[in-house]
């Protein structure tokens, strides 16, 4: 990734700064995607110990689940995570295969004979330099796709697991009046500790990846607006074959970027909803049938859920919700208008 994509394209960026179209091509294709993939890989590697503890917590939750309903809920969430992972990986690899196929088809219509334009310290027009460079860029694209998609789906899996634990906790609260009165205080204490445990789990995920998610969100905006701008420009200037290439790839590429961003916005909103709903569940349970001493323990859960709901944030600046998703799309469209006005 460094030798055949990120390095050559980054070095080439100052050399093409005078040409807006080449700068847009550089940032909309491999450079930004590889930058995000590298950032994810580095952060993922640096947070290895925290990730091990999170995986240990997941294994512990599976081993200690007590009710059949709770286990079934966890199984359903695991299936959703599995399907999401498979879908995202297939979609991202489909983007790469489509790009390489359409790029090879359009080589005769372009002055760029490589998958990605870049600066290389050797002559890439002669054999076998040309073939080795093409193979290197293809391998780099594949590695970038793996880092890009697997980290996203892994974080999604962690957040969905936390949502499942909160749902199990709500089920325990709704059945609180059915517990043995002799062990009621110990049961309530266990529920409060479980709530704190899930909060710490979610906050660990947030603290590990909030910087990476900020890079992801900003990168998505740049990718969306630059790729769309490049396609609009191609409608006006390029040949018909090139237009077909841009239209097809734009649709697939944009769908992939939007799906990856939507994953974070969906799980972020679901996490916030589940954490706040704990307070409503505690209020709606039959707390009035409990002894006052025990009922007061529910106040701890309600105050914690309302005052500090769990959030998945982008660098602590904003949190991922469906509203943020729509705002990112609107912002991208606004930047496209600015770029188009600059071109004219």
Kinemage of the C-alpha trace (Angstrom):
@kinemage 1
@onewidth
@group {chain A} dominant
@subgroup {mainchain}
@vectorlist {calphas} color= white
{ca unk a 1} P 0.000 0.000 0.000
{ca unk a 2} L 2.827 2.386 0.837
{ca unk a 3} L 5.064 1.575 -2.129
{ca unk a 4} L 2.545 1.361 -4.964
{ca unk a 5} L -0.424 3.510 -3.893
{ca unk a 6} L -0.157 5.886 -0.975
{ca unk a 7} L 3.492 6.879 -1.440
{ca unk a 8} L 3.466 7.501 -5.225
{ca unk a 9} L 0.105 9.302 -5.139
{ca unk a 10} L 1.072 11.491 -2.160
{ca unk a 11} L 4.411 12.451 -3.747
{ca unk a 12} L 2.631 13.172 -7.021
{ca unk a 13} L 0.072 15.471 -5.369
{ca unk a 14} L 2.297 18.606 -5.193
{ca unk a 15} L 3.393 17.994 -8.794
{ca unk a 16} L -0.176 18.155 -10.075
{ca unk a 17} L -1.419 20.908 -7.746
{ca unk a 18} L -1.895 23.244 -10.728
{ca unk a 19} L -4.480 20.912 -12.317
{ca unk a 20} L -7.759 20.682 -10.375
{ca unk a 21} L -8.954 17.641 -12.334
{ca unk a 22} L -5.804 15.651 -11.523
{ca unk a 23} L -5.977 16.665 -7.850
{ca unk a 24} L -9.603 15.511 -7.678
{ca unk a 25} L -8.673 12.235 -9.363
{ca unk a 26} L -5.843 11.726 -6.886
{ca unk a 27} L -7.968 12.356 -3.794
{ca unk a 28} L -11.148 10.660 -4.945
{ca unk a 29} L -9.578 7.335 -5.874
{ca unk a 30} L -6.762 5.457 -4.161
{ca unk a 31} L -5.079 8.108 -2.041
{ca unk a 32} L -7.907 8.919 0.356
{ca unk a 33} L -9.085 5.315 0.604
{ca unk a 34} L -5.583 4.043 1.385
{ca unk a 35} L -5.040 6.857 3.913
{ca unk a 36} L -8.193 5.821 5.784
{ca unk a 37} L -7.217 2.134 5.566
{ca unk a 38} L -3.735 2.859 6.933
{ca unk a 39} L -5.158 4.964 9.756
{ca unk a 40} L -7.524 2.132 10.671
{ca unk a 41} L -4.732 -0.451 10.593
{ca unk a 42} L -2.419 1.661 12.774
{ca unk a 43} L -5.094 2.517 15.350
{ca unk a 44} L -6.333 -1.079 15.385
{ca unk a 45} L -2.797 -2.318 16.037
{ca unk a 46} L -2.093 0.244 18.770
{ca unk a 47} L -5.326 -0.637 20.599
{ca unk a 48} L -4.538 -4.361 20.622
{ca unk a 49} L -4.661 -4.774 24.414
{ca unk a 50} L -7.999 -2.987 24.686
{ca unk a 51} L -9.426 -5.123 21.874
{ca unk a 52} L -8.302 -8.287 23.658
{ca unk a 53} L -10.150 -7.177 26.787
{ca unk a 54} L -13.275 -6.422 24.749
{ca unk a 55} L -13.192 -9.867 23.137
{ca unk a 56} L -12.725 -11.416 26.594
{ca unk a 57} L -15.808 -9.543 27.762
{ca unk a 58} L -17.812 -10.895 24.830
{ca unk a 59} L -16.697 -14.457 25.610
{ca unk a 60} L -17.639 -13.913 29.256
{ca unk a 61} L -21.094 -12.634 28.289
{ca unk a 62} L -21.742 -15.723 26.177
{ca unk a 63} L -20.585 -17.978 29.012
{ca unk a 64} L -22.652 -16.286 31.730
{ca unk a 65} L -25.973 -15.640 29.957
{ca unk a 66} L -28.662 -17.135 32.165
{ca unk a 67} L -31.962 -17.041 30.268
{ca unk a 68} L -32.956 -18.719 27.040
{ca unk a 69} L -34.469 -15.465 25.769
{ca unk a 70} L -31.218 -13.637 26.415
{ca unk a 71} L -29.187 -16.274 24.579
{ca unk a 72} L -31.572 -16.212 21.631
{ca unk a 73} L -31.265 -12.419 21.480
{ca unk a 74} L -27.469 -12.693 21.451
{ca unk a 75} L -27.619 -15.343 18.733
{ca unk a 76} L -29.822 -13.101 16.580
{ca unk a 77} L -27.433 -10.180 17.018
{ca unk a 78} L -24.489 -12.435 16.150
{ca unk a 79} L -26.287 -13.483 12.967
{ca unk a 80} L -26.922 -9.846 12.052
{ca unk a 81} L -23.244 -9.059 12.638
{ca unk a 82} L -22.202 -12.019 10.504
{ca unk a 83} L -24.483 -11.051 7.624
{ca unk a 84} L -23.343 -7.431 7.857
{ca unk a 85} L -19.690 -8.474 7.758
{ca unk a 86} L -20.155 -10.733 4.742
{ca unk a 87} L -22.203 -8.125 2.874
{ca unk a 88} L -19.718 -5.296 3.472
{ca unk a 89} L -16.689 -7.386 2.525
{ca unk a 90} L -18.377 -8.603 -0.671
{ca unk a 91} L -19.470 -5.062 -1.556
{ca unk a 92} L -15.987 -3.590 -1.010
{ca unk a 93} L -14.291 -6.322 -3.039
{ca unk a 94} L -16.906 -5.914 -5.746
{ca unk a 95} L -15.941 -2.226 -5.945
{ca unk a 96} L -12.280 -3.166 -6.416
{ca unk a 97} L -13.004 -5.820 -9.039
{ca unk a 98} L -15.325 -3.463 -10.899
{ca unk a 99} L -12.785 -0.652 -10.811
{ca unk a 100} L -9.936 -2.830 -12.082
{ca unk a 101} L -12.102 -4.354 -14.823
{ca unk a 102} L -13.466 -1.035 -16.056
{ca unk a 103} L -10.032 0.589 -15.700
{ca unk a 104} L -8.445 -2.060 -17.920
{ca unk a 105} L -11.236 -1.539 -20.441
{ca unk a 106} L -10.711 2.226 -20.537
{ca unk a 107} L -6.887 2.235 -20.725
{ca unk a 108} L -6.925 2.909 -24.446
{ca unk a 109} L -9.047 6.036 -23.901
{ca unk a 110} L -6.802 7.519 -21.180
{ca unk a 111} L -3.270 8.878 -20.995
{ca unk a 112} L -2.868 7.129 -17.632
{ca unk a 113} L -1.936 3.496 -18.265
{ca unk a 114} L -1.881 2.460 -14.591
{ca unk a 115} L -4.695 1.753 -12.163
{ca unk a 116} L -3.718 4.914 -10.260
{ca unk a 117} L -1.642 7.842 -11.435
{ca unk a 118} L 1.458 8.430 -9.301
{ca unk a 119} L 5.124 9.343 -9.199
{ca unk a 120} L 7.528 6.396 -9.452
{ca unk a 121} L 11.356 6.625 -9.341
{ca unk a 122} L 11.609 4.368 -12.382
{ca unk a 123} L 10.180 4.146 -15.891
{ca unk a 124} L 6.775 2.462 -15.631
{ca unk a 125} L 6.204 2.389 -19.394
{ca unk a 126} L 8.650 -0.448 -20.099
{ca unk a 127} L 8.324 -4.153 -19.391
{ca unk a 128} L 8.489 -5.720 -16.822
{ca unk a 129} L 8.254 -2.493 -14.733
{ca unk a 130} L 4.765 -1.805 -16.057
{ca unk a 131} L 3.411 -5.280 -15.297
{ca unk a 132} L 4.981 -5.387 -11.812
{ca unk a 133} L 3.589 -1.940 -10.984
{ca unk a 134} L 0.106 -2.964 -12.083
{ca unk a 135} L 0.303 -6.138 -9.983
{ca unk a 136} L 1.606 -4.143 -7.010
{ca unk a 137} L -1.262 -1.668 -7.260
{ca unk a 138} L -3.790 -4.500 -7.537
{ca unk a 139} L -2.401 -6.170 -4.389
{ca unk a 140} L -2.342 -2.810 -2.582
{ca unk a 141} L -6.003 -2.217 -3.475
{ca unk a 142} L -6.939 -5.638 -2.116
{ca unk a 143} L -5.089 -5.049 1.168
{ca unk a 144} L -6.682 -1.609 1.531
{ca unk a 145} L -10.115 -3.135 0.996
{ca unk a 146} L -9.497 -5.747 3.685
{ca unk a 147} L -8.393 -3.148 6.259
{ca unk a 148} L -11.150 -0.721 5.249
{ca unk a 149} L -14.041 -3.172 5.545
{ca unk a 150} L -13.008 -5.529 8.353
{ca unk a 151} L -12.332 -2.765 10.891
{ca unk a 152} L -15.738 -1.210 10.192
{ca unk a 153} L -17.587 -4.497 10.586
{ca unk a 154} L -15.606 -5.386 13.717
{ca unk a 155} L -16.602 -2.133 15.434
{ca unk a 156} L -20.188 -2.696 14.297
{ca unk a 157} L -20.109 -6.134 15.894
{ca unk a 158} L -18.855 -4.684 19.195
{ca unk a 159} L -21.562 -2.017 19.325
{ca unk a 160} L -24.332 -4.458 18.417
{ca unk a 161} L -23.131 -6.772 21.171
{ca unk a 162} L -23.394 -3.906 23.664
{ca unk a 163} L -26.928 -3.203 22.406
{ca unk a 164} L -27.816 -6.849 22.968
{ca unk a 165} L -26.527 -6.713 26.544
{ca unk a 166} L -28.605 -3.608 27.211
{ca unk a 167} L -31.669 -5.412 25.836
{ca unk a 168} L -31.008 -8.349 28.172
{ca unk a 169} L -30.648 -5.883 31.033
{ca unk a 170} L -34.044 -4.368 30.220
{ca unk a 171} L -35.568 -7.834 30.288
{ca unk a 172} L -34.138 -8.385 33.781
{ca unk a 173} L -35.605 -5.085 34.945
{ca unk a 174} L -39.086 -5.925 33.639
{ca unk a 175} L -39.049 -9.204 35.608
{ca unk a 176} L -37.750 -7.655 38.805
{ca unk a 177} L -41.014 -8.195 40.688
{ca unk a 178} L -40.756 -11.955 40.062
{ca unk a 179} L -37.443 -12.425 41.860
{ca unk a 180} L -37.176 -14.018 45.279
{ca unk a 181} L -37.636 -11.352 47.959
{ca unk a 182} L -34.878 -12.882 50.060
{ca unk a 183} L -32.316 -12.366 47.303
{ca unk a 184} L -33.841 -9.193 45.855
{ca unk a 185} L -31.133 -6.845 47.095
{ca unk a 186} L -28.388 -9.047 45.671
{ca unk a 187} L -30.249 -9.313 42.341
{ca unk a 188} L -30.681 -5.539 42.087
{ca unk a 189} L -27.025 -5.033 42.934
{ca unk a 190} L -26.109 -7.455 40.158
{ca unk a 191} L -28.276 -5.514 37.676
{ca unk a 192} L -26.624 -2.209 38.634
{ca unk a 193} L -23.176 -3.764 38.259
{ca unk a 194} L -24.158 -5.239 34.892
{ca unk a 195} L -25.323 -1.819 33.709
{ca unk a 196} L -22.018 -0.267 34.749
{ca unk a 197} L -20.168 -3.128 33.025
{ca unk a 198} L -21.967 -2.530 29.704
{ca unk a 199} L -21.325 1.209 30.008
{ca unk a 200} L -17.603 0.614 30.493
{ca unk a 201} L -17.561 -1.791 27.542
{ca unk a 202} L -19.188 0.774 25.239
{ca unk a 203} L -16.997 3.605 26.504
{ca unk a 204} L -13.892 1.511 25.813
{ca unk a 205} L -14.993 1.058 22.205
{ca unk a 206} L -15.669 4.791 21.954
{ca unk a 207} L -12.318 5.797 23.445
{ca unk a 208} L -10.392 3.393 21.221
{ca unk a 209} L -11.918 4.412 17.913
{ca unk a 210} L -13.350 7.949 18.135
{ca unk a 211} L -10.308 9.481 16.370
{ca unk a 212} L -10.469 6.860 13.655
{ca unk a 213} L -14.180 7.521 13.197
{ca unk a 214} L -13.479 11.236 12.772
{ca unk a 215} L -10.995 10.404 10.005
{ca unk a 216} L -13.572 8.059 8.494
{ca unk a 217} L -16.310 10.692 8.447
{ca unk a 218} L -14.098 13.418 6.948
{ca unk a 219} L -12.736 10.942 4.415
{ca unk a 220} L -16.257 9.939 3.375
{ca unk a 221} L -17.132 13.584 2.719
{ca unk a 222} L -14.011 14.088 0.598
{ca unk a 223} L -14.536 10.849 -1.307
{ca unk a 224} L -18.190 11.520 -2.031
{ca unk a 225} L -17.803 15.090 -3.236
{ca unk a 226} L -14.608 14.524 -5.262
{ca unk a 227} L -15.823 11.332 -6.920
{ca unk a 228} L -19.146 12.917 -7.844
{ca unk a 229} L -17.402 16.054 -9.097
{ca unk a 230} L -15.099 13.946 -11.245
{ca unk a 231} L -18.063 12.148 -12.789
{ca unk a 232} L -19.836 15.457 -13.532
{ca unk a 233} L -16.715 16.779 -15.243
{ca unk a 234} L -16.406 13.606 -17.296
{ca unk a 235} L -19.923 14.123 -18.663
{ca unk a 236} L -18.748 17.333 -20.279
{ca unk a 237} L -15.244 16.518 -21.443
{ca unk a 238} L -14.613 12.807 -21.982
{ca unk a 239} L -15.532 10.284 -24.641
{ca unk a 240} L -18.662 8.172 -24.483
{ca unk a 241} L -16.800 5.078 -23.251
{ca unk a 242} L -15.240 7.099 -20.459
{ca unk a 243} L -18.672 8.396 -19.457
{ca unk a 244} L -19.971 4.853 -19.105
{ca unk a 245} L -16.994 3.973 -16.924
{ca unk a 246} L -17.564 6.973 -14.647
{ca unk a 247} L -21.318 6.387 -14.309
{ca unk a 248} L -21.005 2.690 -13.479
{ca unk a 249} L -18.151 3.123 -11.031
{ca unk a 250} L -19.720 6.204 -9.421
{ca unk a 251} L -22.882 4.302 -8.515
{ca unk a 252} L -21.005 1.329 -7.041
{ca unk a 253} L -18.361 3.396 -5.278
{ca unk a 254} L -20.847 5.864 -3.782
{ca unk a 255} L -23.055 3.011 -2.568
{ca unk a 256} L -20.075 1.378 -0.837
{ca unk a 257} L -19.001 4.606 0.913
{ca unk a 258} L -22.562 5.390 2.000
{ca unk a 259} L -23.105 1.855 3.325
{ca unk a 260} L -19.922 1.995 5.411
{ca unk a 261} L -20.947 5.371 6.871
{ca unk a 262} L -24.533 4.226 7.421
{ca unk a 263} L -23.286 1.277 9.493
{ca unk a 264} L -21.734 3.628 12.037
{ca unk a 265} L -24.740 5.945 12.079
{ca unk a 266} L -27.175 3.063 12.550
{ca unk a 267} L -25.311 1.303 15.365
{ca unk a 268} L -24.512 4.650 16.999
{ca unk a 269} L -28.175 5.658 17.086
{ca unk a 270} L -29.233 2.221 18.263
{ca unk a 271} L -26.670 2.313 21.088
{ca unk a 272} L -27.918 5.723 22.249
{ca unk a 273} L -31.547 4.597 22.066
{ca unk a 274} L -30.918 1.376 24.012
{ca unk a 275} L -28.946 3.193 26.720
{ca unk a 276} L -31.656 5.831 27.235
{ca unk a 277} L -34.420 3.237 27.089
{ca unk a 278} L -32.908 1.602 30.178
{ca unk a 279} L -34.236 4.549 32.216
{ca unk a 280} L -37.739 4.182 30.751
{ca unk a 281} L -37.678 0.440 31.454
{ca unk a 282} L -36.612 1.007 35.056
{ca unk a 283} L -39.428 3.548 35.477
{ca unk a 284} L -42.061 1.286 33.883
{ca unk a 285} L -41.158 -1.847 35.831
{ca unk a 286} L -43.132 -2.695 38.989
{ca unk a 287} L -40.757 -0.821 41.275
{ca unk a 288} L -43.681 0.219 43.491
{ca unk a 289} L -44.036 -3.390 44.649
{ca unk a 290} L -40.463 -3.413 45.944
{ca unk a 291} L -39.278 -2.364 49.390
{ca unk a 292} L -38.179 1.308 49.374
{ca unk a 293} L -34.609 0.350 50.247
{ca unk a 294} L -34.352 -1.826 47.141
{ca unk a 295} L -36.325 0.463 44.843
{ca unk a 296} L -33.818 3.253 45.426
{ca unk a 297} L -31.189 1.209 43.594
{ca unk a 298} L -33.148 1.739 40.378
{ca unk a 299} L -32.496 5.475 40.702
{ca unk a 300} L -28.796 4.804 40.072
{ca unk a 301} L -29.601 3.157 36.758
{ca unk a 302} L -32.094 5.851 35.733
{ca unk a 303} L -29.752 8.750 36.550
{ca unk a 304} L -26.830 7.130 34.758
{ca unk a 305} L -28.893 6.369 31.647
{ca unk a 306} L -30.436 9.846 31.364
{ca unk a 307} L -27.470 12.004 32.352
{ca unk a 308} L -24.798 10.206 30.321
{ca unk a 309} L -26.319 8.160 27.480
{ca unk a 310} L -23.901 6.014 25.528
{ca unk a 311} L -22.741 7.519 22.237
{ca unk a 312} L -20.486 6.634 19.352
{ca unk a 313} L -18.679 9.835 18.447
{ca unk a 314} L -16.368 11.147 15.739
{ca unk a 315} L -13.440 12.546 17.694
{ca unk a 316} L -15.791 13.755 20.474
{ca unk a 317} L -17.064 16.455 18.073
{ca unk a 318} L -20.349 14.812 17.061
{ca unk a 319} L -22.059 11.505 17.579
{ca unk a 320} L -23.219 9.068 14.926
{ca unk a 321} L -26.956 9.145 14.276
{ca unk a 322} L -29.194 8.968 11.239
{ca unk a 323} L -29.367 12.767 11.410
{ca unk a 324} L -25.567 12.963 11.072
{ca unk a 325} L -25.796 10.658 8.059
{ca unk a 326} L -28.152 13.056 6.291
{ca unk a 327} L -25.972 16.020 7.244
{ca unk a 328} L -22.876 14.360 5.762
{ca unk a 329} L -24.706 13.762 2.488
{ca unk a 330} L -25.931 17.389 2.411
{ca unk a 331} L -22.428 18.671 3.162
{ca unk a 332} L -20.977 16.570 0.351
{ca unk a 333} L -23.478 18.003 -2.104
{ca unk a 334} L -22.605 21.541 -0.968
{ca unk a 335} L -18.896 20.903 -1.507
{ca unk a 336} L -19.618 19.569 -4.997
{ca unk a 337} L -21.254 22.892 -5.856
{ca unk a 338} L -18.213 24.776 -4.532
{ca unk a 339} L -15.815 22.618 -6.563
{ca unk a 340} L -17.916 23.045 -9.702
{ca unk a 341} L -18.001 26.826 -9.242
{ca unk a 342} L -14.203 26.827 -8.763
{ca unk a 343} L -13.773 24.881 -11.987
{ca unk a 344} L -15.789 27.455 -13.948
